[in-house]
């Protein structure tokens, strides 16, 4: 893209596309005159948006990019200002960040950790990005979070649900607004027991990477505490597109619930296969066979169509929430794009505002000043009620939604209904909880 286009649009596609699947050595240098990596010295500041533009989570990535572009527009004083008007912090005023116009570069994670690190590295070293954000895979998020720690820039995680992101793999330069597997289990298990009973036998199919592992551990522990039995847990490759061979054994397992610890295109395909096998029409152990999707999104629901009807799951945010912040964001996003935002879009938009706000409150782009401004920060007006960025692990705590596929949707976007807003206190846990143990937050790295 020409320099003229970069100036006009404020966006540049990162150069780390060719060979992005190859792990590159991570060597970062900072000017001896600079206090920190990529200290902005001109009239602009560059943010790096690293999302899956190809692969199983590409739908999520597309909506994330829409949200990032909207956030930049609002930060620079364009559009209707969106959530700047509802955010409890009033530091942002639509004049960029610390008076610098916000520009951005993008990368394609390909839902692969090596590709994600390569594109993030390019955005930092070649494009001067002072903050990296994005991702729809926890494996990607953990890999990029580690790279940002080494590079001396802030990582504002996008959609990442693994306990490990703010557990054993947490980093001082990384922050997560999205909820996690433990929170899904804590919110969802009581609703499942209330609707399906305490005497259930669950069979799990689980994406074979950090998110799937910790999601399965969380939902199994939460349901077992209420009386359920886990009869089997089978790992499935992230690259799988046909889950028929994994569904067939469920029929002879004695299980009366199938838990799909899958996300994005994986969930669409595995749920479709399960319905094709007639699982939802079965009666096992004298009970109607049920399917559970612990982590839901509207984009997944749209992909799975009628198969989601009546199926329970959890979600970080939903466009039907009635609070002022959510309604304002839905209006802004809908006006620009013609349809409501997904939870991925909400998370990425909010993370961008939270970073800009922290920089403004700190009066500096220095990542250590930004981290200090975010640690222990309590805020409201961005959806999900009062929210805390906990200092000990950089995990956000807020209300969690339990949703169910709608029986009679009114549009292609009206596919999920909120059945319970689980209060923040029910999903909180101690920083040293066993599911989050083994990591060390460490110290902020400014990269100088």
QUIQUIQUI-V546384 format. One record per pair of residues at least 4 apart in sequence whose C-alpha atoms are under 8 Angstrom apart, sorted by the first residue. I is the first residue (numbers start at 1). J is the second residue. D is the distance in whole Angstrom. If there is no record, write none. Layout:
# QUIQUIQUI-V546384
I,J,D
I,J,D
This chain:
# QUIQUIQUI-V546384
1,5,6
1,6,7
1,12,7
1,13,7
2,6,6
3,7,6
4,8,6
5,9,6
5,10,8
5,11,8
6,10,5
6,11,5
6,12,6
7,11,8
10,102,8
10,103,5
10,104,6
10,105,8
11,103,6
11,104,5
11,105,5
11,106,7
12,104,7
12,105,5
12,106,7
13,105,6
13,106,5
13,107,6
14,105,6
14,106,6
14,107,6
14,119,7
14,122,7
14,123,6
14,127,7
15,119,8
15,122,7
15,123,8
16,20,6
16,107,7
16,118,6
16,119,5
16,122,6
17,107,8
17,108,7
17,119,7
20,114,7
20,115,5
20,116,8
20,118,6
20,119,7
21,112,7
21,114,5
21,115,4
21,118,8
22,114,6
22,115,7
22,118,8
23,114,5
23,115,7
23,117,7
23,118,7
24,114,8
24,117,8
24,118,6
26,121,8
26,147,8
28,125,7
28,150,8
28,151,6
28,447,8
29,37,8
29,447,8
29,448,8
30,34,7
30,36,7
30,37,5
30,38,7
30,447,7
30,448,5
31,37,8
31,448,7
32,448,7
34,38,8
34,39,6
34,448,7
35,39,7
35,366,8
35,446,8
35,448,6
36,152,7
36,366,6
36,367,8
36,446,5
36,447,5
36,448,5
37,130,7
37,151,7
37,152,6
37,153,7
37,446,6
37,447,5
37,448,6
38,124,8
38,128,5
38,129,7
38,130,6
39,130,7
39,365,7
39,366,7
40,44,7
40,45,6
40,130,8
40,365,8
42,100,8
43,99,8
43,100,5
43,101,6
44,100,5
44,101,5
44,102,6
44,103,7
45,97,8
45,100,6
45,101,6
45,102,5
45,103,6
45,129,8
45,130,7
46,102,6
46,103,5
46,104,5
46,105,7
46,127,8
46,128,6
46,129,5
46,130,6
46,131,8
47,102,7
47,103,6
47,104,5
47,105,6
47,129,5
47,130,6
47,131,5
47,132,6
47,133,8
48,104,6
48,105,5
48,106,6
48,107,8
48,120,7
48,123,6
48,124,8
48,129,5
48,130,8
48,131,6
48,132,5
48,133,6
49,65,7
49,68,7
49,104,7
49,105,6
49,106,5
49,107,6
49,132,6
49,133,5
49,134,6
50,106,6
50,107,5
50,108,6
50,109,6
50,116,7
50,119,7
50,120,7
50,132,7
50,133,6
50,134,5
50,135,6
51,61,5
51,62,8
51,64,7
51,65,7
51,106,8
51,107,6
51,108,5
51,109,5
51,110,8
51,134,5
51,135,5
51,136,7
52,57,6
52,58,5
52,60,7
52,61,5
52,62,8
52,108,5
52,109,5
52,110,5
52,111,5
52,135,6
52,136,7
53,57,8
53,58,5
53,59,8
53,61,6
53,62,6
53,108,5
53,109,7
53,110,6
54,58,5
54,108,7
54,109,8
54,110,5
54,111,7
55,110,5
55,111,6
56,111,7
56,239,7
56,264,6
56,265,5
56,266,7
57,61,6
57,111,7
57,136,6
57,137,8
57,263,8
57,264,5
57,265,6
58,62,6
58,110,8
59,63,7
59,264,8
59,299,7
60,64,6
60,136,7
60,264,8
60,299,7
60,342,8
60,344,6
60,345,8
61,65,6
61,135,7
61,136,7
61,344,8
62,66,6
63,67,6
63,341,7
63,342,7
63,344,7
63,345,5
64,68,6
64,134,7
64,344,6
64,345,5
64,346,8
64,348,6
64,349,8
65,69,6
65,345,8
66,70,6
66,345,7
67,71,6
67,333,7
67,341,8
67,345,5
67,346,7
67,348,6
67,349,5
68,72,6
68,345,8
68,348,6
68,349,6
68,352,7
69,73,6
70,74,6
70,333,7
70,349,7
71,75,6
71,349,6
71,352,7
71,353,7
72,76,6
72,102,6
72,103,7
73,77,6
73,78,5
73,79,7
73,81,8
74,78,5
74,79,6
74,80,7
74,81,5
74,82,6
74,84,8
74,94,6
75,81,7
75,92,7
75,93,8
75,94,5
75,95,6
75,96,5
75,97,7
75,102,7
75,353,8
76,94,5
76,95,5
76,96,4
76,101,6
76,102,6
77,81,7
77,93,8
77,94,4
77,95,6
77,96,7
78,94,8
79,332,8
80,332,7
81,85,7
81,94,7
82,86,8
82,328,6
82,329,6
82,332,6
83,87,6
83,325,6
83,328,6
83,329,6
83,381,7
83,382,7
84,90,8
84,92,7
84,93,8
84,353,8
85,90,8
86,324,7
86,325,5
86,328,8
86,381,5
86,382,7
87,325,7
87,379,8
87,380,6
87,381,4
87,382,6
88,379,6
88,380,5
88,381,6
89,357,8
89,379,7
91,357,6
91,360,6
91,361,6
92,97,8
92,356,7
92,357,6
92,360,7
95,99,5
95,100,7
95,101,7
96,100,5
96,101,5
96,102,6
97,101,7
97,102,7
97,356,6
97,359,7
97,360,7
98,359,8
98,360,6
98,363,7
98,364,8
104,129,8
105,123,7
105,127,7
105,129,8
106,123,8
107,116,8
107,119,5
107,120,7
107,123,8
108,115,8
108,116,7
108,119,7
109,113,7
109,115,5
109,116,4
109,117,8
109,119,7
109,135,7
109,140,7
110,115,6
110,116,7
111,115,8
111,116,7
111,135,8
111,136,7
111,137,6
111,140,7
112,116,6
112,139,8
112,140,6
113,117,6
113,139,6
113,140,5
113,141,8
113,143,6
113,144,8
114,118,6
114,143,8
115,119,6
116,120,6
116,140,6
116,143,8
116,144,7
117,121,6
117,140,8
117,143,7
117,144,5
117,147,7
118,122,6
119,123,6
120,124,6
120,132,7
120,144,7
121,125,6
121,147,8
122,126,5
122,127,7
123,127,5
123,128,6
123,129,6
124,128,5
124,129,5
124,130,7
124,151,8
125,129,8
130,153,6
130,154,7
130,365,8
131,153,6
131,154,5
131,155,6
131,156,8
132,148,8
132,153,7
132,154,6
132,155,5
132,156,6
133,155,6
133,156,5
133,157,5
133,158,6
133,348,8
133,351,8
133,352,8
134,141,8
134,156,7
134,157,6
134,158,4
134,159,7
134,348,7
135,140,6
135,141,6
135,157,7
135,158,5
135,159,6
135,160,7
136,140,8
136,141,8
136,158,7
136,159,5
136,160,6
136,344,8
137,141,6
137,159,7
137,160,6
137,161,8
137,211,8
138,142,6
138,159,8
138,160,5
138,161,6
138,162,6
138,165,7
138,210,7
138,211,6
139,143,6
139,209,7
139,210,6
139,211,7
140,144,6
141,145,6
141,157,6
141,158,8
141,160,6
141,165,7
142,146,6
142,164,8
142,165,6
142,169,7
142,170,8
143,147,6
144,148,6
144,155,8
145,149,6
145,155,6
145,157,8
145,171,7
145,173,7
145,174,6
146,150,6
146,171,7
147,151,6
148,152,6
148,153,5
148,154,6
148,155,6
148,173,7
148,174,8
149,153,7
149,154,7
149,155,8
149,171,7
149,172,7
149,173,5
149,174,7
149,444,8
149,445,6
150,445,7
150,447,7
151,445,8
151,446,8
151,447,6
152,173,7
152,367,7
152,444,8
152,445,5
152,446,4
152,447,4
152,448,7
153,173,7
153,367,6
153,445,7
153,446,7
153,447,7
154,173,5
154,174,6
154,367,6
154,370,8
154,371,8
155,173,6
155,174,5
155,175,6
156,174,6
156,175,5
156,176,6
156,177,8
156,351,6
156,352,8
156,355,7
157,174,7
157,175,6
157,176,5
157,177,7
157,178,8
157,348,8
157,351,8
158,176,7
158,177,8
158,178,7
158,344,7
158,347,6
158,348,5
158,351,7
159,178,6
159,344,6
159,347,7
159,348,8
160,165,7
160,176,8
160,178,7
160,179,8
160,180,7
160,211,8
161,165,8
161,178,7
161,179,6
161,180,4
161,181,6
161,211,6
161,215,8
162,180,6
162,181,6
162,210,6
162,211,4
162,212,7
162,213,8
162,214,6
162,215,7
163,167,6
163,180,6
163,181,6
163,182,7
163,211,7
163,214,6
163,215,8
163,435,7
163,436,6
164,168,5
164,169,5
164,170,7
164,210,7
164,211,8
164,214,7
164,436,6
165,169,5
165,170,5
165,176,8
166,170,4
166,171,8
166,175,8
166,176,7
166,393,6
166,394,7
166,395,6
166,436,7
167,393,7
167,435,7
167,436,4
167,437,6
167,438,7
167,439,6
168,436,6
168,437,6
168,438,5
168,439,4
168,440,7
169,439,6
169,440,8
170,174,7
170,393,7
170,394,8
170,439,6
170,440,7
170,441,5
171,393,8
171,440,7
171,441,5
171,442,6
171,443,8
172,371,8
172,394,8
172,441,5
172,442,6
172,443,6
172,444,5
172,445,8
173,367,7
173,368,8
173,371,7
173,444,6
173,445,7
174,394,7
175,394,5
175,395,6
176,394,6
176,395,5
176,396,6
177,347,7
177,351,7
177,389,8
177,395,7
177,396,5
177,397,8
178,316,6
178,347,6
178,396,7
179,183,6
179,184,8
179,316,6
179,395,8
179,396,7
179,397,7
179,400,8
180,184,6
180,215,8
181,185,6
181,211,8
181,214,6
181,215,5
181,216,8
181,218,6
181,219,7
182,186,6
182,214,8
182,215,7
182,218,5
182,219,7
182,427,8
182,435,8
183,187,6
183,400,7
183,427,5
183,428,7
184,188,6
184,215,8
184,218,8
184,219,7
184,294,7
184,295,7
184,314,6
184,315,8
184,400,8
184,427,8
185,189,6
185,215,8
185,218,5
185,219,4
185,220,8
185,221,8
185,222,5
185,223,8
185,294,8
186,190,7
186,219,8
186,222,6
186,426,7
186,427,6
187,191,7
187,314,7
187,400,7
187,401,8
187,402,7
187,422,6
187,426,7
187,427,7
188,192,6
188,294,7
188,313,7
188,314,6
188,402,6
189,193,6
189,219,7
189,222,6
189,223,5
189,226,8
190,194,6
190,223,8
190,226,8
191,195,6
191,402,8
192,196,6
192,197,7
192,312,8
193,197,5
193,198,5
193,223,8
193,226,7
194,198,8
196,200,8
198,226,6
198,227,5
198,228,6
199,227,6
199,228,6
199,229,8
200,227,7
200,228,5
200,229,6
200,255,8
200,256,7
200,257,7
201,228,6
201,229,5
201,230,6
201,231,6
201,254,7
201,255,5
201,256,6
201,257,6
202,228,7
202,229,6
202,230,5
202,231,6
202,232,7
202,255,5
202,256,6
202,257,5
202,258,6
202,259,7
203,230,6
203,231,6
203,232,5
203,233,6
203,250,7
203,253,8
203,255,6
203,256,8
203,257,6
203,258,5
203,259,6
204,216,7
204,230,8
204,232,6
204,233,5
204,234,6
204,258,6
204,259,5
204,260,6
204,261,7
205,233,6
205,234,5
205,235,6
205,236,7
205,246,8
205,258,8
205,259,6
205,260,5
205,261,6
205,262,8
206,212,5
206,213,7
206,216,7
206,233,7
206,234,6
206,235,5
206,236,6
206,260,6
206,261,5
206,262,6
207,211,7
207,212,5
207,213,7
207,235,6
207,236,5
207,237,6
207,238,6
207,261,6
207,262,6
208,212,6
208,213,7
208,235,5
208,236,5
208,237,5
208,238,6
209,213,6
209,238,8
210,214,6
211,215,6
212,216,6
212,261,6
212,262,7
213,217,6
214,218,6
214,435,8
215,219,6
215,261,7
215,294,8
216,220,6
216,261,6
217,221,6
218,222,6
219,223,6
219,294,7
220,224,6
220,230,7
221,225,6
222,226,7
223,227,7
223,228,5
223,229,8
224,228,4
224,229,6
224,230,7
231,253,8
231,254,8
231,255,7
234,246,8
236,240,7
238,266,7
240,266,7
241,265,8
241,266,6
241,269,6
241,270,8
242,269,7
242,270,7
242,273,7
243,247,6
243,269,7
243,270,5
243,273,6
244,248,6
244,270,8
244,273,6
244,274,8
245,249,8
246,250,8
247,251,8
247,270,8
247,273,7
247,274,6
247,277,8
248,252,8
248,277,8
249,253,6
250,254,8
250,255,7
250,258,8
251,255,8
251,279,8
254,284,7
254,285,8
255,284,7
256,283,8
256,284,5
256,285,7
256,287,7
256,288,7
256,289,5
256,290,6
257,289,6
257,290,5
257,291,6
257,292,7
258,289,8
258,290,6
258,291,5
258,292,6
259,291,6
259,292,5
259,293,6
259,294,7
260,267,7
260,270,7
260,271,8
260,291,7
260,292,6
260,293,5
260,294,7
261,267,8
261,293,7
261,294,6
261,295,7
262,266,6
262,267,5
262,270,8
262,293,7
262,295,8
263,267,5
263,268,8
263,295,7
263,296,7
263,300,8
264,268,7
264,299,8
264,300,6
265,269,6
265,300,7
265,303,8
266,270,6
267,271,6
267,293,8
267,300,7
268,272,6
268,300,6
268,301,8
268,303,6
268,304,5
269,273,6
269,304,8
270,274,6
271,275,6
271,304,7
271,307,7
272,276,6
272,304,7
272,307,7
273,277,6
274,278,7
274,279,6
274,280,8
275,279,6
275,280,6
275,307,7
278,282,7
279,289,6
279,290,8
280,288,8
280,289,6
280,290,6
280,291,7
281,288,7
281,289,7
282,288,6
282,289,5
283,287,5
283,288,5
283,289,6
284,288,6
284,289,6
290,311,8
291,311,6
291,312,8
292,311,6
292,312,6
292,313,6
293,311,7
293,312,6
293,313,5
293,314,8
294,312,7
294,313,4
294,314,6
295,313,6
295,314,5
295,315,6
296,300,7
296,301,7
296,313,6
296,314,6
296,315,5
296,403,8
297,301,6
297,315,6
297,342,7
297,343,7
298,302,6
298,342,6
298,343,8
298,413,7
298,415,7
298,416,7
299,303,6
299,342,7
300,304,6
301,305,6
301,308,6
301,405,7
301,415,6
301,416,7
302,412,7
302,413,7
302,415,7
304,308,6
308,404,8
308,405,5
308,406,8
309,404,7
309,405,4
309,406,5
309,407,5
310,404,6
310,405,5
310,406,6
310,407,6
311,404,5
311,405,5
312,402,7
312,403,6
312,404,4
312,405,7
313,402,6
313,403,5
313,404,6
314,400,7
314,401,6
314,402,4
314,403,6
315,343,7
315,400,7
315,401,5
315,402,6
315,403,7
316,343,6
316,400,6
316,401,6
317,321,8
317,342,8
317,343,5
317,346,7
317,383,7
317,384,7
317,400,8
317,401,7
318,342,7
318,343,6
318,401,8
319,326,7
319,327,7
319,330,6
319,340,6
319,341,6
319,342,7
319,343,8
320,326,8
320,327,8
321,326,6
321,327,7
321,383,8
322,326,7
322,327,6
323,327,6
323,381,8
323,383,7
323,384,8
323,385,8
324,328,6
324,381,7
324,383,8
325,329,6
325,381,5
325,382,5
325,383,5
326,330,6
326,382,7
326,383,5
327,331,6
328,332,6
329,333,6
329,346,8
330,334,6
330,340,6
330,341,6
331,335,6
331,340,8
332,336,6
333,337,6
333,338,8
333,339,7
333,340,6
333,341,6
334,338,5
334,339,5
334,340,5
334,341,7
335,339,8
339,413,8
340,413,7
341,345,6
341,346,7
342,346,6
343,347,6
344,348,6
345,349,6
346,350,6
347,351,6
348,352,6
349,353,7
350,354,6
350,382,7
351,355,6
352,356,6
353,357,6
354,358,6
355,359,6
355,370,7
356,360,6
357,361,6
358,362,6
358,370,5
358,371,8
358,373,5
358,374,6
359,363,6
359,364,5
359,365,5
359,369,8
359,370,5
359,373,8
360,364,7
361,373,7
362,369,6
362,370,6
362,373,6
364,369,6
364,370,7
365,369,7
365,370,7
366,370,6
366,446,6
367,371,6
367,444,7
367,445,7
367,446,6
368,372,6
368,444,6
368,445,7
368,446,6
369,373,6
370,374,6
371,375,6
371,444,7
373,377,7
374,389,7
374,391,8
375,389,6
375,390,6
375,391,4
375,392,8
375,394,7
376,388,6
376,389,5
376,390,5
376,391,5
377,388,6
377,389,5
377,390,7
378,386,7
378,387,6
378,388,4
378,389,6
379,386,6
379,387,5
379,388,7
380,385,6
380,386,5
380,387,6
381,385,7
381,386,8
384,398,6
384,399,5
384,400,7
385,398,7
385,399,7
386,398,6
387,396,7
387,397,6
387,398,5
388,396,5
388,397,5
388,398,7
389,394,6
389,395,6
389,396,4
389,397,7
390,394,5
390,395,6
390,396,6
390,397,7
391,395,8
392,431,7
392,441,8
393,431,7
393,441,7
397,424,6
397,427,8
397,428,7
398,423,7
398,424,5
399,421,6
399,422,6
399,423,5
399,424,4
399,427,8
400,421,6
400,422,5
400,423,7
400,424,7
400,427,8
401,418,7
401,419,8
401,420,6
401,421,5
401,422,6
402,418,6
402,419,6
402,420,5
402,421,6
402,422,7
403,416,6
403,417,5
403,418,4
403,419,5
403,420,7
404,416,6
404,417,5
404,418,7
404,419,7
405,415,6
405,416,5
405,417,6
406,414,8
406,415,5
406,416,5
406,417,6
409,414,5
409,415,5
409,416,8
410,414,6
410,415,8
411,415,7
422,426,7
422,427,8
423,427,7
424,428,6
429,433,7
431,436,7
431,437,8
432,436,6
432,437,6
433,437,6
